């Protein structure tokens, strides 16, 4: 092994030994990610959506599913074809 590889291995061993376990290392990584992703308050987003008339993707998806089912008079195979999705995907989406 080269000297550089041994140095890298030694540094890695020191870094790992500072954490009690790999699980602690994963927790610390998740905590640092959470700190970076500061979300806006929910009330702010709801007010903004209402003001701009923006729907969530879930709302748009549900509306499209119900509209297609109403247009096909409940024919799920035809509704799935109209939406460009498979019948299984339609059933899964309806179950959500």
Steps between C-alpha positions, in 0.01 A plus 500: 500500500622849424564759769209710373261206520616428858448866595149496351422177683629648826290816455192292425556290811533814713183649357300185560635461854365844592148362454391216723345311213401526139142564612611810689679617188180460297297688763748786498484518121118511507506774764733715292274459196192597702667819616567605140141439383311768687142475377257788499208489742203300373259788553713721274497240222127438530427871479728541200344203318151639558600850392668379178245226429766227499406143584734231627591216265296263714191719461550524123549123477181427698301748294623344173414149624147597602442699183612207282283256695199731469558542126521123448206430732720296733678293232840469669679343203387782271578766764852360538546507122378863486749598771783310333560272798453131563194354667709390799634852544145634489387258771805585713433871460137460597604313815717793616 
